Amino acid sequence: MEGGAGHRARCRGPGGMSKSGANATTTAAKPMLSAGELEAYLRARGRAAPVSCLDGLDGYLTAVLIGPKFIDPQLWLGQLLGERALLATEETREYLAIQAVVHHHNRLSETMAQFPYLYRPQLPTHHAGGLDPIFWSLGFLMATRLAPRAWKSMANPDKPEHATFQALHPLLISTAPIADADIPALAKAILDLREHFKARRNRSMR
């Protein structure tokens, strides 16, 4: 796992992202780290951080947003950036890192909710062609550890969410490149899971 048992490979920089990662946003810009600066920040945290690249961050935030249980932002932000970052004052590097992560989270949430036809998981290109799912999947799976009991039903074939989750296996289980043509179906599976858990996720906020 990224930031856990060790990195399986070095993440590529943000310049390697495919066009499929360009999600819609209407959120007003705030002072924040750039994409490259945020990735450097995450990487500098080493094994203390669950992800170390932007595709990993995208997978992590996707699981936070679509999962069966609402996760307190202080919990996932603290895990990503460190507890001290939550106390950071304005204009510090830690504060700008938080703003960058929150911006990515809000943009992702807004795209899923208001522009689902534009949503795509943010994946870099694979050296052999197609798109590389490895760090996105590691980020996603790391975020499921924030609520392991809630995610447990994914593995139960008797649960209705099991079939939807299986549709994500090319993203989460396989390390093979993903063809661009397969991305829309995977994006739909992610959105279907989000919708499936919507009521349960909302109840957990109370």
KAQUIFEN-V249362 format. One line per field, one symbol per residue. phi: phi as a letter, one per 30 degrees, with the letter a starting at -180 (. if undefined). Layout:
phi = ???
//
This chain:
phi = .dicdjddadddddddddddddddabdddbeaddeddddddddddiddcdbbaddddddddddedcddbdceedddddddcjedddcddeidddddddddddddeddddddddcbedcdbddbddcdcjicccedddddeddddddbddddddedcddcddddddddceedccdcdecdedddedddddddddedecedddddddd
//
